[in-house]
C-alpha cells in the first residue's frame, strides 16, 4: 500500500467508478478517432485543434494557449500543427508585439475541412455518447463533469 499521509485513498466503490469512467472515455475516444480517420482521414487530436482555432477570436491562438486547450504537450502540438500546416489547414504567424510568440491560424481550407469532418464527428458523438443515455442522465452527467472540471471543486 502506498503512503497516504493525511490524504485518504479511494474506496473500492470509488475506484470502481473511476475505472469505469476511464474505460468509457477510452472506448468513446477510440471509436470517435476511428470514425474520423476512416471517414475524413483526420485524427481526433487534429480535429480538436481545428475546433479550438475555429472557436478562437479571429481563428487564431498562441501555440501555448492551443496546447492548453487541446491537452497536448507543447511539443505534441508543435508536431501536429506542423502536419496541419503542410496540409494547408493551419498557418503560423508571429504574435503581434511579441517577436518570440507564435500563433496558429486556421486557414479557409482548414475551416472547410472542419465543416465536413464535423458531420462525421458529431454524428458519432450523438450515436455513441448521447443516444445510450436518457435526457436526465445526460443532464446529471453534465453537471458532474462541470463540477469535476471546475478550477475549484
C-alpha positions in Angstrom: 0.0 0.0 0.0 1.3 3.5 -0.8 2.0 6.0 1.9 -1.1 8.1 2.4 -0.1 10.8 4.9 -3.3 12.7 5.8 -4.9 12.0 2.3 -7.3 9.2 2.1 -7.4 6.5 -0.6 -10.5 5.9 -2.7 -12.9 3.3 -1.5 -13.4 0.2 -3.6 -16.6 1.7 -5.0 -14.9 5.0 -5.8 -12.1 3.2 -7.5 -14.5 1.1 -9.5 -16.4 4.2 -10.7 -13.1 5.8 -11.6 -12.1 2.8 -13.6 -15.5 2.7 -15.4 -15.1 6.4 -16.3 -11.6 5.7 -17.7 -12.8 2.7 -19.7 -15.8 4.7 -21.1 -13.6 7.6 -22.1 -11.0 5.3 -23.7 -13.7 3.4 -25.6 -15.5 6.5 -26.9 -12.2 8.2 -27.8 -11.1 5.1 -29.8 -14.4 4.9 -31.6 -14.6 8.6 -32.5 -11.0 8.6 -33.6 -11.5 5.5 -35.8 -14.6 7.1 -37.4 -12.8 10.4 -38.1 -9.8 8.6 -39.6 -11.9 6.3 -41.7 -14.3 8.9 -42.9 -12.1 12.0 -43.1 -8.5 10.9 -42.8 -8.3 13.2 -39.8 -7.2 12.3 -36.2 -9.3 13.3 -33.2 -6.4 15.5 -32.0 -6.2 17.3 -35.4 -10.0 17.7 -35.3 -9.7 19.2 -31.8 -7.0 21.7 -32.9 -9.2 22.8 -35.8 -12.2 23.2 -33.5 -10.2 25.2 -30.9 -8.9 27.6 -33.7 -12.4 27.9 -35.2 -13.8 29.0 -31.9 -11.0 31.4 -31.1 -11.2 35.1 -31.9 -10.0 35.7 -35.5 -9.4 31.9 -35.8 -6.1 32.3 -34.0 -4.4 31.1 -30.8 -0.9 31.3 -29.4 0.7 27.9 -29.5 0.8 27.8 -25.7 -2.9 28.5 -25.5 -3.6 25.9 -28.1 -1.6 23.3 -26.2 -3.6 24.0 -23.0 -6.9 23.9 -24.9 -6.3 20.5 -26.5 -4.4 19.0 -23.6 -1.4 18.0 -25.6 2.2 18.8 -24.7 3.7 21.8 -26.4 6.0 19.6 -28.4 3.0 17.4 -29.4 1.0 20.5 -30.5 4.1 21.7 -32.5 4.3 18.4 -34.4 0.6 18.3 -35.0 0.5 21.9 -36.2 3.5 21.1 -38.5 1.4 18.4 -40.2 -1.7 20.6 -40.4 0.4 23.4 -41.8 1.8 21.1 -44.5 -1.8 20.1 -45.4 -2.8 23.8 -45.7 -5.2 23.7 -42.9 -3.3 26.0 -40.4 -0.6 28.5 -40.8 1.8 30.1 -38.2 2.4 33.8 -37.7 4.4 35.8 -35.3 2.4 37.2 -32.4 1.7 40.9 -32.6 4.0 42.8 -30.4 6.0 39.8 -29.3 8.9 38.7 -31.5 9.1 35.3 -29.8 5.5 34.4 -29.7 3.9 32.3 -32.4 0.2 31.9 -33.2 -1.6 29.2 -35.1 -4.2 30.5 -37.6 -7.0 28.5 -39.1 -7.0 28.8 -42.9 -10.1 28.9 -45.1 -9.2 25.4 -46.2 -8.9 24.3 -42.6 -12.3 25.8 -41.8 -13.9 23.9 -44.7 -12.2 20.7 -43.7 -13.5 21.1 -40.2 -17.0 21.8 -41.5 -17.0 18.5 -43.4 -15.4 16.5 -40.6 -17.9 17.8 -38.1 -20.6 15.8 -39.8 -18.8 12.6 -39.1 -17.7 13.5 -35.6 -20.9 15.0 -34.3 -22.9 12.0 -35.7 -20.5 9.8 -33.7 -21.0 11.8 -30.6 -24.7 11.5 -30.9 -24.7 7.8 -31.6 -22.0 6.6 -29.1 -22.4 9.1 -26.3 -25.8 10.8 -26.3 -28.2 8.1 -27.5 -27.3 5.5 -24.9 -28.3 7.9 -22.1 -31.7 9.4 -21.4 -32.2 13.2 -21.0 -32.0 13.1 -17.2 -28.8 11.0 -17.3 -27.2 13.4 -19.7 -28.1 16.4 -17.6 -26.8 14.8 -14.4 -23.6 13.7 -16.1 -23.1 17.2 -17.5 -23.5 18.7 -14.0 -21.0 16.2 -12.6 -18.4 16.9 -15.3 -18.8 20.6 -14.8 -18.1 20.2 -11.1 -15.2 17.8 -11.7 -13.7 20.1 -14.4 -14.1 23.3 -12.3 -11.0 25.0 -11.0 -12.4 25.0 -7.5 -14.4 21.9 -6.6 
